């Protein structure tokens, strides 16, 4: 039962995620209407509404691609469905449409979703609910019916107050805790949720969106207040509410979530929660939840310029304790500006902390905890344990970095020679410090830098480091409040800008990647650098990079509202090569040295038939030939081989092999060639390259 319930909950989550991703809706009022159906004490909420230009871009944005290993994982899930109708149903309904679609617009149309309507995902008590606007209810019904028939998972149909309900029983036992997975729809909306046979009519009506909870998100104003406070645009936002969850878990008899747990969960699980009768401990737990009430997130910017989507997304862990937030803010250091944009580089990374405040702030945070007025024994014991250590002791180790505010690394370009040695590097590393000359002197305590002398006037001097080839002219200089170590023209220009860059508290950590540029250097990198485990894995990574036509910056910061993670960047719609698979091909195999070696000739006919032939080195006889039928589903090619004959030498007779089936996944597709990965997702994965002739 629990595997089916898990699959059903997972299905609702997947559907919600797909709606969140695919519905950049433009009907703001529709979203507000849905908010009235969401309980104010919901534990989580995700909402979508709109952006017309983004919806236009997404119509042609590729989906369902992924890497071959990811696609192979999806295929393995499909294989699991052979023995589990529920898994088969959820695969057919929620995963297969994306695998068989080429664009987001095509996928939206397959579901009958409205390109101008809202969607929400939230908890009603303990139960997840997903609701989305439909453009064509008949199309949606047909998709659901096709999934049911393919999976053979039967359902019952009923009408509840004008809504058509389809119910799938998740448990073979018809007991008090059994659930049904339910899809309900009228002409405008589809709702996915779970229902129990003991649910009262009022609960069912709320869960299906036929009535509004007395206290709901629309009347509470929580969403509008969140948007105003954090500058979120209404396109996509939401939260996870730790305080709501805690309150309801600690008061089972006076909350929807608590009543659902008593109603649905096994008695022994409920008894464990009810046994928590220590009022002092409850009070302490609630005080913690009140101090860290929510994790909120949303887009501050989401717009389209030409074929590019520009985004600015924030996620904030709220902290309602000024003592904590004030001390965290004091930790902020200076992130060099050169690491804060990655549009002209391969990647960047920066870390910043005000070393002058580090020990004092950590000590104050430690003191705030050990002096907190906790009531329960459990928290008092935690305080006693914390008293055994004191951050003030870190002071004796901070002398070497006193006055340091941050550091950053930017890599603009890298070129490698045939032996994978760097033949060209353009990179900048800098350290921000109040007294850079003093910091440079302290750095001389490190043996490789013992002879380094940096003039105060900003003149760059050569730097010789072990493991750095002499032909790479590494230089160092003091530029204003920064020590810069650099190589290359772009890095040199950025180093000069540091002379006028004042120190300011602007964050904690920043990292960025430009996948557009990284994909261009992938072929030149050795396997050890890419992290791939084989030559085939490297080619798959190259395909992943090619699909990621984007750059992004990830920033971690702290402020008066708590801890902030910011994601900004740009994404371009991927233009895939238009290759007609049918044709005559020269076939090459990628060997263990990552080199392509010729193996044979192949004919792929447009009528779904094909043949492959291998000859000996002298081209005097056939060593292997086979015929097959084939079909294509997006980037997956499936083969059924027959009439296969093979031999080791020309002197032997050809032997007939058993018929077999196989599949491969196309990657690195170009106008006249493609690669196909067999045994994807396994250590035995191998690649053939198909070159049209």
N, C-alpha and C positions, 0 to 999 in steps of 0.2 A: 504494500500500500504506500509506504513512505517514498519508494522510488518513483511511483507515479505522481504522488503529490509534489515531490521535488521537481519532477519533469514539468508538471503543470505550472508551478511557481516560476521555474526557470523560463517557461514559455511566455508567461505574462511579462517577465522582466525583459526577455529578448524583444517581444513585441513593443514594449515601452521604449526600449533603446532604439529600435528601428524607427519608431514614430518620432522620437527626439531628434534623430539624425536626418530623417527624410522629410520632415514636415516643417520647413522654414516658412510657416504660415503668415498670412497678412491680415487675418480677421481678428483684431484685438478684442472686439466686443464678445465674440464667441468664446474666447478664453475666459473672460470675466464671468460669463454665464456658467461655465464649467466649474469655476471656483466655488460657486454656491453649493455644489454637490460634494465638495471635499470637506471632511470634518476638520474643525480648527485644531484639534489635537492629533492630527495625522503625524505619524512618526517620520515619514518621508514624503516629499512632493517633488515632481518634475513636471514642468509645463512648457508648452511650445505655443508660440503665436508667430507673427510674421514679418517677412521681408520679401517684397515682390522681386527685387533684383536677384536676391540669393536663390529664390525658388527657380528663377529663370536659369541661373548657372547650374543648379543642381539637376535640372532636367537632363542635361547631357553629361553629368559627372559620372565617371565609371564606378561601378560597384560589382561585387561578386567576383573580384579578381583574386587578390591576396596572393600569397606565395604558394607554390605547389604543395609544400608540406602542410600548410593551412587547409588547402583544398582536400588533401588526402585525409586529414583529420575529419573533415565534413563527410567524406565518403565512408569513413569507418563508422561514423554515427549512423549513417544510412544503413550500413550493413547490420548494425546492432538492432535496427528496427525489424529485421527479418523474424526475430523471436519475441519482439515486444511491440504490439500494435500501438501502444501509447507513444513510445519513442518514434515509431514510424510516422505517426500522425503529426507530431510536433515538428519533425524534420520536414515533412512535406509542406506544412503550413508556414513555417517560420524560417527555414534555412534554404530549402530548395529554390524558392522564388528568387532569392538573391544570387544563388549560384548560376541560375539560368538567365539572369538579366545582365545586360551590358551597361545600362545607365540607371541613375536614380529615378529619372522620369519614367522609364519602362517599369521599374519595380513598383513605384507608386501606383501606376495604372493597373498592374496585376492585382493589387489589393483593393482597387476601387477607392483609394483614399482621395480626399479633396485637397487640391493644391491651394485652397484658400480657406482651410478650416483648422481649428485648434486641436490640441491633444493634451491629455494629462495622465499622470501615473502617480498613485498615492496609496496609502494604507487606510483601510476602513476597519478599525479594530486591528486584528491580527492579519487580515486578509488583503492581498494586493488587488488593486483595481486599475485597469488601463482603459481609457476611453478616447476615441478619435473620430473625427468628422469623416463621413463618407461622401464621395461624389457619385458613386454608382453602387447601390446596395446589391444589385443583381450580380455584378462582377465579384463582389466580396463573397456572396453566398456560393457562387460557383467554385471559387477557390477553396472554401471550407469543405464543400461537398466532395471535390476531387481528392482532397487530402484524406477525408474519411473513407472514401472508397478504396483508395490506394493502400491505406494502412489496415483496412478491415476492422477498425475500431468503431464499434457501433455506438449510436447516440439515440437519445429520445428527444422529441420535439414537443414543446408546449407553448402556450401563450399566457403571458402574465401582464395584465393591465395594458394591452395593446402592443407589448413587445414580443417578438418571436425569440424563444429561448431554445438553444440546443445544448443538451447536457450529456457529458461523458462521465461515467462512473469511474472514480479513481481507485476505489477499493473493491475487491471481490467480496468483502464482508460488509453487510449492510448494518453497520453498528453506529453508535452515537457519534463517533469521531470521524466518520467517513465523509469525504468531500466529493462534489461533482465539479469538474471543470466546465465552465459555462461561457458560451458566446451568445450575447444578446444583441439584437439590432432592431432599429426602426428605420425609417427612410433616411435619417440624417446621421446617426451615430452607431458605432459598433462598440460594445463593452465586453471586455474579457475579465473574468474574475472566478472566484470559487464560491460555491454555496453548499450548505449543509442542510440535511432534511429537517433539522430542528430549528432552522432560522425562522424567526417570526416574520410576518408580512412587512412590518415596519423596517426591519433590517434589510430584507430583500429589496424593498423599494429604494432605500438609500443607496444600496450597493449597485443597483442597476441605473441609478441616476434619475429615478422617477420622483423622488422627493429630496428635499435638502435637509441636512442636519440642522438642528436649532442653532448650534454654534458652528459656523462654517468659515472657510477662508475668505470668502467675499465679504461677509459682515464683519469679520475680525480686522480686516485691512492689513493683515500680516504681509501679504505679497507686495502690495503697493508701498508699504512702509520699507520693506527690504529693498525694493528697487530704488526708492528715493535715497535711502541711506547709503547704498553702495554704488549708485549710478548704473545699475543693471538695465539693459534694454529688454523689452518684453519678448524678444524672439525665443529665447530658451533660458530658463533659470530654475532654481529649486533649492532644496535644503534637506538635510538629515537632522532631525530634532532629538538630541540626546536628552534634553530636559523632559520633553513630552514622554519619551520612552521610559525614563526613570520613574517619573511620577506615576505612570499607569502600572508599571510592574510592582511598585510598592503599595498600590491601592487597588487590588484586583476587583473588589466589590463595587467600586465607584468609577469605573472607566470602561469604555467600549473594548479596549484591548484586553483589559483584565477579565471582563465577562466572556470574551471570546476564548481566552485561554482556559478558563474554567469549563466552558462549554465544549471545546474541541480537543484539548490536550488530555493525555492519560492522567488519571487521578494522582499517580505517584509524582509526576512532574509538577503538578499544581501544588501538591502538598509541600514540596520543597520550598516553593516560593512563599506559601502561606506560613511556613515555619519561621520565617524571618520576622520575629516579633520584637526584636530589640529596637525600641523607639529611638534610642540614642544613635544607633548605627544608621537607622533610616534617615535621621536628621542630617548626619554627616554626609551620607551619600547624596542626599538632595542638595546640600550646600555645594558639593563638587559639581553636580549637574547644573546648578544655577550659575556657577562660575564659568562653565564651558557649555553653553546651552545648545549651540547649533553649529553645523558646518554648512555654510551657504555658498552658492556658486551661480554664476551667470555671465552673460556676455556684456561687456561695456561698449564694445563696438563689433558690428558684424555687417560688412558692406562689400559690394562688388564693384570692381573697376575693370572694365573690359572682361578678360577671361580669368581674372584673379580675385579670389576671396580674401579680404583682409579681416583679421579677427583680433580681439583683445578680450581675454577671458580671465576672470578672477575667481578664486575659491578662498574663503576666509573661515578659519577656525575661530569662532567668536570667544573672547575671554572677557568676562564681566568682573574684572578685578583690577582696579587702577594701580595697585601696588605692583602686580605682576606685569601689566602692560607698560607701565612707566620704566621699570627696570629692563624689560626686553628692548624697548626703544633705545635705551642708552647703549645697548650692544651694537647697534648699527654702525657699520664702517663705511669706507669709501670704495665702491666698485668702479674701477677705471672705465671711462666712457668707451674705450675701444672694445670692451667685451659686451657692451649693451646692445650692439647691433651685429647681426651675422650675415647681412645681405651680400657683403663683398668678401666673405671668408668661408673657409671650410667649417670651422667650429671655433667656439670661444668658451672660456670658463673663468669665472671670478669668484673669489671668496673674500668677505669683508667682515671685520669685527674691530671695534675700537679697543685696542689693547689697554688703553689707559683706564677704561671703565670695566673691563672684563671681570677682574677679580672682585671688585666692589659690588657690581651688579649681581654676580652669582652668589656672593655672600649674603646680600640683601634678600634674594629669592629664597635661599636656604633658611635664612632667619625668619622669613614670613611663614614658611611651612612649619618649622619647629615651634614657633610661638602661636600658631593658629589655635583657636579655642574649640578644639574637637571635644565631643562628648563621649564617644564610644571607646571601648578598650582597644579595639582593632586599630583605630587611627592613632590613638595615643602610643601604642606599641611601635607603629611606623615612625612616629616622631622620635621616640627614644633611639631607634636604630639610626635615623638620619643624623642624630646628634653625634654619632661616632665619627662622622667625617665633617670637615669644615673646608669649604672652597678657599678660605683665606690662605691656606697653605700653598695654593698655586702661585702666590705672589713671588716666592723665591725662584720660580722658574720663568718669570715673565721679563726679567731684565734684558734679555737679548732682543726682545721684540717690542720694547717700550716705545710708544709713539707710532707704531705701525698701524695703519688703518685698513689695509686691504691689499690684494694682489690680483693680477689677472693675466691670462694667456690668450692670445689670438693667433690662429694659424690661418694665413691667407691662401697660401699655395704650397704644394709639395710635388716634386717630380722625382722619380726614381730611375736609376739606370737599369741595364739588363740584369745586374746582380742584386737588384732591389736596394742598392745603396742610394741615399739621397743625393741627387745631382743638383737640385735646386730647392731651397727652402725660403719661404717668406713668412716670418713669424715674429711676434713681439710678446715679451714677458715684462711686466712692470710691477713694482712695489710702491705703494703710497705710504708716505711717512711724514710726520711733522718735521723731523730732522734727518733728511735722507743721507747727508754726509755721515752722521753718526751711525745710522743703520748700515751704511756701506762698510764702515770700519768694523762693526760687529760681525758683518758677513765674512770678513777676512779670517775669522776664527775657523772657518771651514777650509780644510787643506787645499782643495782645488782653487780657492779664491785668495789664497794667502798673499799673493803678489799683486793683487788687483788694486790699482790706484785710480780713483775717479776724480777728475778735476771738478771744482765747484762751478766753473763757468759753463758747463753743459757740453764741453768737448767730448766727443765719442772716442773711446780707446778700444783696441782689439782685446778680445777675451779668448783665451785658450783653455778649453775644457777637455778632460779625458773623454774618449768615445765620440768626439765631434771631429769629423774630418777637417784637416787644415784648410782645404780649398773652400770650405764654407766660412765666410768671413763674418764671424760673430763679433758684435760690438756692444759696448755698454756705456751709459752716460747718465749723469744726473740732470734731469729735466724738471726744473721747478721743484715741486714737492714729491717727485717720483724718481725712482731708480729704474731705468729702462735697459733691457737686454734685448737686442734685436738683430735681425738679419733680413735682407731683402729691401726692395724699394718701397713697397707698400708699408711695411713695418717701420721703415725709417721715417716716412712721412707722418705716420701716426705717432711715433715717438716724439717728433717735434711739437705736436699739438699738446703733449703733456706739459710743456713748459708753462702754458697758460691755464692749465686745469687745476682749479682750486679744490681743496679737500672738503667734501661735504658728506654727511651721513645719508646714503641713498640706498641701503639694502644690506642683505646678508650673503646671498649666493645668487649667481646668475650663470646660466649655461645656455649655449645656443648651437644649433646644427643647421647647416645649409645642405639639404639632401640633393638639391640640384647640382651643386659643385662636387659633393662627395661621390655621386654616381659617376662622374666623369673620370675620377681617379681610381675607381674600384679595380679596373683591369690591371693597373700597374702595381697594385699592392700584393705582397706575398700573403699566402694563407694565414701565416702566423699573426700578421697585423690585422687582418679582417676579423679574426676570431672564428672563422669557418673551420669545420672539422675535415673538409675534403674539398677537392676541386669542384665537385658537383654542388656542394653547399655554397661555395664562393659564387658560382654562377647564379644560384638561387638568391643569394644576398644582393647580387648586382641587379636582379630583376626587382627585388623589393625596393632598392634605392631608386631605380628608374620610375617606379610607380609613385614614389613619394616626391612629387614635384612641389616641394614646399621648403620654407625655412621657418624656424621658430626660436623664440627666446623663452626660457623658463626662469622666472625670478622668484626667490623666496625672500620675504621681508616681514617686518613686524610693525604694528602701528597701534593707535589707541583702541582699535576694535578687536585686535588679536593677531594671529599669525596669518600671513597672506601668501598665497601661491598665485602668481600671475603668468599666464601663457599668452604670448602674442606672436603673430607671424602672418604669413601669406601662403595661400594654397592655389595652385593653378589646376584647371581641368586637364587631365592627362589625355593627350592625343595619341591614340594607339595606331600602329601601322595597320593598313588595310591589306591583309594577305589572304588571297584565295588559296586554301590549303591544297586543292587539287593541282597536280602537276608532276613533272619528273624531277627527281632529286638525286644529288650526290650526297651520301651519308658519311658523316665523320663521327668518331667516338672520342670523348674526352678522357684521356688516360690519366694515370696517377701522377704524371708530371705536369698536369694541367695543359697538355698539348693536344691538338686535334689530329687524329690519324684516320685516314680513309679506310672505310670498311666495305662499302658496297653501293648498289644503286637501288632506288625505290621508285615505284610508280603509285601515286595516290590518285585514283579516278574520282571524278565528281559524282559518280553514281553510287558511291559508297563501297566500292571494291578497291583492291590494291594488291601489290606484290612487292617482294623484296628479294634481292639476289646478292650473294657474296661469291667472289672468285678467288682463286689462289693468287700468289704474288706475281706469277708470270702471266696471269690473265688467260690461262689455258683451259680451265674448267671451272664449273660451278661447285663450290663446297657447301653452299647452303642456299635454299630457295623456299619461299613460302608464299601462300596467297592468304588474303584476309578480307573481311568486311570491316568497315569502320564507321563511326559516327562521332560527331563533335557536339559537346555541350559547353558553350563558352570557350574556355581555354583547355578543356579536358578532351583528349582523344581516346576513344575506347576501341580496341581491336579484338576480333575473333579470328584466330589463325587456323588455317586448315591446309591440307595437302602440303605439309612441311616435310622437306627432305634434306638430309645433311650427311656429310662425311668429312673425315680429317684430311685426306689426301686425294689426289686425282686418281690414284690407283685403286681406290676402294669403290664399291658400289654405293649409290645413294640409298640411305635408309629412311623409311617413313617414320616420322615422329607423331606423337599424339597431338590431337587438336588442343588448343589452349586459348585462354583469353588474357588480355593485359590492357593496361591503360597508362598513358603518360600525360604530363601537364606541360603545355606550351609556355615558354618564357623567352625573354629577350627577342621578341618578334620584330622583324624588320620587313622591308618591302619585298625582299627576295629570299628570305631565310628565316628560320626559327629554330630554337632548341626545344627538345622534349625530354622531360625528366621522368624516368621510370623508377619505380619503388620509392616514390616520394615519402619523406618523413621517416626513412629507415637508414641504418648505417650502410646498407647495400645500394643506396641510390646511385644511379648512373645516368649520363646524358648523351644523347645523340644530337648532332647538328644537321639540319636539313637545308641544303643549298640548292635552289632551283637552277636547272640547266635548260 
